[in-house]
Amino acid sequence: MAAIPSSQIDLRSDTVTQPCRGMREAMARAEVGDDVNGDDPTVIRLQDEVASLLGMEAGLFVPSGTMSNAVAVRTHTQPGDEIIAEEHSHLYVYEGGGYAALSGCSIALVQGKYGLVDPAEVKKRIRKSEGSQSHFPNASLICLENTSNRGGGTCYRLETLNEIGDIARESDCRMHLDGARLFNAVVASGNSASELVAMFDSVSVCLSKGLGAPVGSVLVGSKPFIEEAHRWRKMFGGGMRQSGILAAAGLYALNHNLDRLKDDHNRARKLAESIQGLNGLHISMDTVESNMVYVQTEESADKWKKQLEEHGVLCFALGENTLRLLTHLHIDEEQVERAGKVFADLSRK
Ligand SMILES: Cc1ncc(COP(=O)(O)O)c(C=O)c1O
């Protein structure tokens, strides 16, 4: 796709993409109804399409990935329950503590490696009220993230997911997947979406990240789960009316932008290869599995970010010595080369 006209190379996030002409036309043409009344045909089509792609019974269109996770946690748990998640997960770090405020849950954190958890570590964190003389909260939900954002875009192996699924079943816990970038994991792992989510009770997928839609996520699960989630979406203020206009962008994204995710992954790899080994910069190349590149800087990441920006390369500084670069729809080969050269020039100064 043609880059958005800009002299800047915007590697901050895959959320910065703008809807292309074809997507905007699909939105303008969308047949709409009133989705709060359940009669918006385009929303129904999107929900069904995502559910079917993931091998689930039903789907629910929600405004954001954060709301999707919040609705899932609320639907699966009772106040006083405990949820289990990786210590750098989006749900724990970047969702305002919604699990506590909106669901009344505590959280047990698992230390992961590059954002991915080990099944044995998950098992150790499961506490049950029963048998503890009511000392412990009740662990009822295990939340995983695939790909892992703070892990560097890393992907779970299918065997690991199956093992954690077995532990969840043995422990009477449900499983929720924050699959904001599930389709990146599909492309990177070679597994189908339905294989990667078969052990989960619910999955949230984002349309507004690598897929390039302007807004929206879809939460999928069993029919009874989605019926209950529908009620929580209402209470969280996420019921939308002529949202078929937004759903049409999501359908367009699914039909046009899935296969091309491999281009983003190849470009992230190229970018990482051009930076790795430069003076004062380090990349764990094993983590570059999808569209993200995390760069460790010997000097302050903020200083690097500012210098890069002066040379037309935008990225995020996460923490004192970490830069995050993401490839997406608007980043082409030439920009990857140019960004690599800027890093090389700055590293010589
Ligand atoms: C892994 C992950 N989950 C959830 C979200 C939340 O999505 P949203 O920004 O649509 O609320 C993000 C956003 O970047 C994310 O990276």
The ligand as an SDF file (V2000), in Angstrom:
LIG
                    3D

 16 16  0  0  0  0  0  0  0  0999 V2000
   -1.4990   -6.5320   23.4820 C   0  0  0  0  0  0  0  0  0  0  0  0
   -2.5210   -5.4450   23.5240 C   0  0  0  0  0  0  0  0  0  0  0  0
   -3.7030   -5.6960   24.0600 N   0  0  0  0  0  0  0  0  0  0  0  0
   -4.6820   -4.7630   24.1180 C   0  0  0  0  0  0  0  0  0  0  0  0
   -4.4630   -3.5170   23.5820 C   0  0  0  0  0  0  0  0  0  0  0  0
   -5.5600   -2.4780   23.7280 C   0  0  0  0  0  0  0  0  0  0  0  0
   -6.1080   -2.0580   22.5520 O   0  0  0  0  0  0  0  0  0  0  0  0
   -6.8550   -0.6190   22.4610 P   0  0  0  0  0  0  0  0  0  0  0  0
   -5.7880    0.3900   22.2900 O   0  0  0  0  0  0  0  0  0  0  0  0
   -7.7410   -0.7940   21.2690 O   0  0  0  0  0  0  0  0  0  0  0  0
   -7.6350   -0.4460   23.7240 O   0  0  0  0  0  0  0  0  0  0  0  0
   -3.2390   -3.2030   22.9980 C   0  0  0  0  0  0  0  0  0  0  0  0
   -2.9930   -1.8560   22.4270 C   0  0  0  0  0  0  0  0  0  0  0  0
   -1.9530   -1.5310   21.9230 O   0  0  0  0  0  0  0  0  0  0  0  0
   -2.2290   -4.1930   22.9660 C   0  0  0  0  0  0  0  0  0  0  0  0
   -1.0170   -3.9560   22.4470 O   0  0  0  0  0  0  0  0  0  0  0  0
  1  2  1  0
  2  3  1  0
  2 15  2  0
  3  4  2  0
  4  5  1  0
  5  6  1  0
  5 12  2  0
  6  7  1  0
  7  8  1  0
  8  9  2  0
  8 10  1  0
  8 11  1  0
 12 13  1  0
 12 15  1  0
 13 14  2  0
 15 16  1  0
M  END
$$$$
